[in-house]
Structures are given as structure tokens and as C-alpha cells.
């Protein structure tokens, strides 16, 4: 019998902030989640549900007090952030976070290409590398391939987020983490970045976990959707059932599973 392949396995994960104080808050309460290779999972839920905390724990920003995180068969639960960063790609909500503003576009790309590789004393970017950067930037369809020597700080938020997305996936990470990466963008730019996200994830056959505040995006993007509430996963849907979902269906599922009405206007109106 062939063994099931799992890219990400989260087992019985707990996380508490400010333990032992008056501000103690248990954010994750025994979360279990398995992602198969190529899964593109959208994550929705109200404020404080634990969505971003899961991403931060996978990335190594926080450590768990109980439970395990296993990536492609390797237990990374207690690995420091810089070690597991070699296997992960990440795009943040803030477009300013994923790039170095005072460096050129080509210099940012060079850093991304060298991630996880041995670095010598030589820094210069070869012509072959420049040709590769031009080819990669063309896939974004933003004209950035003609501005490789421009400082990234001169780009718009959408251009920076698209560049960050490209940089996060150049080395084909084992897992791509997207933390509301279009929330700070205007609707037209957000759609462009989301379309690029789908294109890159599909073409590179990446495994991805995307937190979003937008129920329509959560339904339309990816092959699987999970809903979180109060530190737990309360709904997990994929395949045809996910394709046939509508926003009212999600609201009904939330109310049934949580016993309360969904009160996040930002998510419903996104």
C-alpha cells in the first residue's frame, strides 16, 4: 500500500499569548491540518480566530507550547525562523515588508535567487542572471523588466507586492504563505496580484496557504477552503462542494458551527 504524501502536517497545535497574566489569550486550541502537495488552501475567519497565528507559527515567528509542525516529512516545530525560511516563501499584508526599498529591483531579485545557497565574496550580477530576471519580470506584465535598475522604494504598493510574490517563489518553496497579501491594495490592483498569485502557484505546482478577509476570493481561489473560529478549524471544504459555495452558504456554516452570527463586515463586504 502506497504511503500518503503530505506536504504540511499540523498536529494538535496550541498557542497562548501572555500566559499567566490578566491578558492571557489562547489563540490556537489543538489545531490539526494536513496539506497535500499542490493544495492551494484559502483560510477565512473573524478577527482573533487564529488565522495569522498559524502562518506565523509555520514560519517560526512563534513557537508552540504543544503540538507539531511537519513540513515535507521534517519536523520543524522548534527550528528557528531563519532555518525554515529556506523552505518557505512568504508574502505579508504590508507591501513594504517583502522587499528592500533602498535597493534596485535587480538587487532584490539577486537576494531572492541566492536564498538558501552558499554565498561567496563576489556580489556582481552576471549578464545571464540579468537575462533571467528580465524573463521572470515579464511574467508579471507590469513593465518592471525595463526598470531593473530602479530603486524598489519608487514602485507602487501593487508593484512591490507583485515583486515580493515573484521573489517568494523563485526558489520554488515547499510551502507558500500568503497573509492577507492583497488587503492593503485597491480593488483593481488586488485583483491583478491575486491573478498573478493563481498563475504562479499553478504554473509552479506550489503548495500554498492563503489567509484572506474576502469570502468571495476564498471561494473562487484555490482547491480547498478552511474556516477558523476561536482557535479551531470549524469548516474544511474542497472539490466540487467548494466550487458550488456561495457567500451566504459560508455565513450559514459559520453560524451553525460557532453558534453565533458572523460579525466581520470587512470580510462580508470585501
C-alpha positions as CSV (number, residue, x, y, z in Angstrom):
1,X,0.0,0.0,0.0
2,X,1.4,3.4,-1.1
3,X,2.1,5.8,1.8
4,X,0.1,9.1,1.6
5,X,2.2,12.1,0.7
6,X,1.6,15.1,2.9
7,X,3.5,18.4,2.4
8,X,2.3,20.0,5.6
9,X,1.1,18.3,8.8
10,X,0.0,20.3,11.8
11,X,-0.8,18.2,14.8
12,X,-2.6,19.3,17.9
13,X,-1.2,22.8,17.8
14,X,-1.7,25.1,20.8
15,X,-0.7,28.7,21.3
16,X,-1.3,31.1,24.2
17,X,-0.2,34.7,24.3
18,X,0.6,36.4,27.7
19,X,0.2,33.2,29.6
20,X,-0.3,33.6,33.3
21,X,-1.3,37.3,33.1
22,X,-4.6,39.1,33.1
23,X,-4.3,39.4,29.3
24,X,-3.9,35.7,28.7
25,X,-5.4,34.6,25.4
26,X,-5.4,31.1,24.0
27,X,-5.3,31.7,20.2
28,X,-5.0,28.1,19.0
29,X,-6.7,25.2,20.7
30,X,-5.4,21.9,19.3
31,X,-5.5,22.7,15.6
32,X,-5.0,19.8,13.2
33,X,-4.4,20.4,9.5
34,X,-2.9,18.3,6.6
35,X,-2.0,19.8,3.2
36,X,-1.2,17.6,0.2
37,X,1.4,18.6,-2.4
38,X,-0.2,21.2,-4.7
39,X,-3.0,22.1,-2.4
40,X,-4.0,25.8,-2.6
41,X,-5.9,26.4,0.7
42,X,-7.7,29.7,1.5
43,X,-8.2,30.5,5.2
44,X,-11.0,32.7,6.5
45,X,-12.4,33.6,9.9
46,X,-13.2,36.6,12.1
47,X,-10.7,38.7,14.0
48,X,-8.8,36.7,16.6
49,X,-9.8,33.4,15.0
50,X,-6.1,32.3,14.8
51,X,-5.5,32.6,11.0
52,X,-2.4,34.7,11.0
53,X,-1.1,33.0,14.1
54,X,-1.0,29.7,12.3
55,X,1.1,31.3,9.5
56,X,3.4,32.8,12.0
57,X,3.9,29.5,13.8
58,X,4.7,27.7,10.5
59,X,7.2,30.5,9.7
60,X,8.8,30.2,13.1
61,X,7.9,33.7,14.4
62,X,6.2,32.0,17.3
63,X,6.8,28.6,18.9
64,X,4.1,26.3,20.2
65,X,3.6,25.1,23.7
66,X,2.1,21.9,22.4
67,X,1.8,20.1,19.1
68,X,4.0,19.6,16.0
69,X,4.6,21.2,12.6
70,X,6.0,18.8,10.0
71,X,7.0,20.1,6.5
72,X,7.6,17.5,3.8
73,X,8.4,14.9,6.4
74,X,10.7,17.0,8.5
75,X,9.7,18.2,12.0
76,X,10.3,22.0,12.0
77,X,8.3,22.7,15.2
78,X,11.3,24.1,17.1
79,X,13.5,25.2,14.2
80,X,14.4,28.9,14.3
81,X,12.8,31.2,11.8
82,X,16.0,31.7,9.6
83,X,16.4,27.9,9.2
84,X,12.9,27.1,8.0
85,X,12.9,30.3,5.8
86,X,15.0,28.3,3.3
87,X,11.9,26.1,2.6
88,X,9.2,28.7,2.8
89,X,8.0,31.6,0.7
90,X,6.0,34.4,2.4
91,X,4.1,37.5,1.3
92,X,2.9,39.8,4.0
93,X,-0.1,42.2,4.1
94,X,2.2,45.2,4.1
95,X,3.7,45.7,0.6
96,X,6.7,47.4,2.3
97,X,7.8,44.2,4.2
98,X,8.9,41.8,1.4
99,X,11.4,44.0,-0.4
100,X,14.4,46.3,0.4
101,X,13.3,49.8,-0.6
102,X,16.8,51.3,-1.0
103,X,18.0,48.5,-3.3
104,X,17.4,48.1,-7.0
105,X,14.8,45.7,-8.5
106,X,17.6,43.5,-9.8
107,X,19.4,43.5,-6.5
108,X,16.3,42.4,-4.7
109,X,15.9,39.6,-7.2
110,X,19.5,38.6,-6.7
111,X,18.9,38.3,-3.0
112,X,15.9,36.1,-3.6
113,X,17.8,33.9,-6.1
114,X,20.6,33.4,-3.6
115,X,18.3,32.4,-0.7
116,X,19.5,29.2,0.9
117,X,22.6,29.0,-1.3
118,X,26.2,29.3,-0.3
119,X,27.5,32.9,-0.8
120,X,31.0,33.9,-1.7
121,X,32.6,37.2,-1.7
122,X,31.5,38.1,-5.2
123,X,28.3,40.1,-5.4
124,X,28.1,41.2,-9.0
125,X,25.1,40.2,-11.1
126,X,26.1,38.3,-14.2
127,X,24.5,39.0,-17.6
128,X,23.0,35.6,-17.5
129,X,21.3,36.4,-14.3
130,X,20.0,39.7,-15.7
131,X,18.5,37.9,-18.7
132,X,16.8,35.6,-16.3
133,X,15.4,38.5,-14.2
134,X,14.0,40.1,-17.4
135,X,12.3,36.9,-18.3
136,X,10.8,36.5,-14.8
137,X,9.7,40.1,-14.6
138,X,7.9,39.9,-17.9
139,X,5.5,37.3,-16.4
140,X,4.2,40.0,-14.1
141,X,3.1,42.1,-17.1
142,X,3.9,45.3,-15.2
143,X,6.8,46.7,-17.3
144,X,9.3,46.2,-14.5
145,X,11.7,44.4,-16.8
146,X,12.5,47.8,-18.3
147,X,13.2,49.3,-14.8
148,X,15.6,46.8,-13.3
149,X,18.0,49.5,-12.0
150,X,15.1,51.4,-10.3
151,X,15.0,51.5,-6.6
152,X,12.1,49.4,-5.2
153,X,11.0,52.3,-3.0
154,X,9.9,54.1,-6.1
155,X,7.3,51.4,-7.0
156,X,3.7,51.5,-6.2
157,X,2.3,49.2,-3.5
158,X,0.8,46.8,-6.1
159,X,4.1,46.6,-8.0
160,X,6.0,45.9,-4.8
161,X,3.6,43.2,-3.8
162,X,3.8,41.6,-7.2
163,X,7.7,41.7,-7.0
164,X,7.5,40.2,-3.5
165,X,5.3,37.4,-4.8
166,X,7.8,36.7,-7.5
167,X,10.8,36.8,-5.1
168,X,9.0,34.5,-2.7
169,X,8.5,31.8,-5.4
170,X,11.8,32.0,-7.4
171,X,13.3,29.1,-5.5
172,X,10.0,27.0,-5.6
173,X,9.4,26.9,-1.8
174,X,7.9,23.8,-0.3
175,X,5.1,26.0,1.1
176,X,4.0,29.5,0.2
177,X,2.4,31.6,3.0
178,X,0.2,34.5,1.9
179,X,-1.1,36.6,4.8
180,X,-3.9,38.9,3.5
181,X,-1.4,39.9,0.9
182,X,-3.9,42.0,-1.1
183,X,-5.7,43.6,1.8
184,X,-3.7,46.9,1.6
185,X,-4.3,47.3,-2.2
186,X,-7.1,49.0,-4.1
187,X,-9.6,46.5,-5.7
188,X,-8.2,46.7,-9.2
189,X,-4.6,46.2,-8.1
190,X,-5.7,43.5,-5.6
191,X,-7.3,41.5,-8.5
192,X,-4.1,41.8,-10.5
193,X,-2.0,40.5,-7.7
194,X,-4.5,37.7,-7.0
195,X,-4.5,36.7,-10.7
196,X,-0.7,36.6,-10.6
197,X,-0.8,34.5,-7.4
198,X,-3.0,31.9,-9.0
199,X,-0.8,31.9,-12.1
200,X,2.4,31.4,-10.2
201,X,1.0,28.8,-7.8
202,X,-0.5,26.8,-10.7
203,X,2.5,27.0,-13.0
204,X,5.0,26.0,-10.4
205,X,2.6,23.5,-8.8
206,X,3.2,25.0,-5.4
207,X,1.5,24.2,-2.1
208,X,0.0,27.4,-0.7
209,X,-1.8,28.6,2.4
210,X,-3.6,32.0,1.9
211,X,-5.3,34.0,4.7
212,X,-7.9,36.3,3.2
213,X,-10.5,38.7,4.6
214,X,-12.6,38.3,1.4
215,X,-15.1,35.5,1.3
216,X,-15.6,35.7,-2.5
217,X,-11.8,35.4,-3.0
218,X,-11.7,32.5,-0.6
219,X,-14.4,30.7,-2.6
220,X,-13.1,31.5,-6.1
221,X,-9.3,30.8,-5.5
222,X,-7.6,27.5,-4.7
223,X,-8.9,24.0,-4.4
224,X,-9.7,24.0,-0.7
225,X,-11.1,26.4,1.9
226,X,-11.0,26.2,5.7
227,X,-12.8,28.4,8.1
228,X,-11.5,29.2,11.6
229,X,-13.2,30.4,14.7
230,X,-12.0,30.8,18.3
231,X,-8.7,28.9,17.7
232,X,-10.2,26.0,15.8
233,X,-10.9,24.9,12.3
234,X,-14.7,24.7,12.1
235,X,-15.2,24.0,8.4
236,X,-13.0,22.3,5.7
237,X,-14.3,22.0,2.2
238,X,-12.7,21.2,-1.2
239,X,-13.5,19.9,-4.7
240,X,-17.0,20.3,-6.2
241,X,-18.5,21.3,-2.9
242,X,-16.1,24.3,-2.7
243,X,-16.8,25.3,-6.3
244,X,-20.5,25.4,-5.6
245,X,-20.2,27.6,-2.5
246,X,-21.8,31.0,-2.2
247,X,-21.1,33.7,0.5
248,X,-24.5,33.0,2.2
249,X,-23.5,29.3,2.5
250,X,-20.3,30.3,4.3
251,X,-22.2,32.6,6.7
252,X,-24.7,29.8,7.4
253,X,-21.9,27.3,8.0
254,X,-20.2,29.8,10.4
255,X,-23.4,30.4,12.4
256,X,-24.1,26.6,12.6
257,X,-20.6,25.7,13.7
258,X,-19.9,28.6,16.0
259,X,-23.4,29.2,17.4
260,X,-23.1,32.9,16.7
261,X,-23.7,35.4,13.9
262,X,-20.7,36.4,11.7
263,X,-19.9,40.0,12.6
264,X,-17.0,40.9,10.4
265,X,-18.4,43.5,8.0
266,X,-14.9,43.9,6.3
267,X,-14.9,40.2,5.3
268,X,-18.5,40.1,4.1
269,X,-18.3,43.3,2.1
270,X,-14.8,42.7,0.7
